Amino acid sequence: MKVEIYSSRLCGFCTRAKMLLQSKGVAYLELDVDRDSALRAEMMKRSGRRTVPQIFFDDQSIGGCDDLYALERSGQLDELLAKNSNE
């Protein structure tokens, strides 16, 4: 599964989201939007949101940190990761 996370260096929510992904053993591509306005514009076009982090699994928007943790609390994150690792 391809996991991408648009983030910013000083963003605590970005750090929390990356820590959760790391704890699950998920490799991800981090896209730092701090100094790249084109990358930030790409993020906003893909997600429809302006805030970081924005997380994508196989080009599907998962949302931000709160959305990722909501998936974790409901057990859906493990299901989503397991489903995609079997494909």
Number of C-alpha atoms within 10 A of each C-alpha: 15 13 18 20 24 23 26 19 10 9 12 14 16 21 16 16 22 21 13 15 16 12 9 12 9 14 13 17 12 16 17 16 19 13 9 11 10 10 15 21 15 14 23 16 11 14 19 13 15 12 16 22 29 26 28 20 17 12 13 13 16 18 19 23 21 13 14 19 16 13 16 15 11 10 11 14 18 14 13 13 14 11 11 13 9 7 6
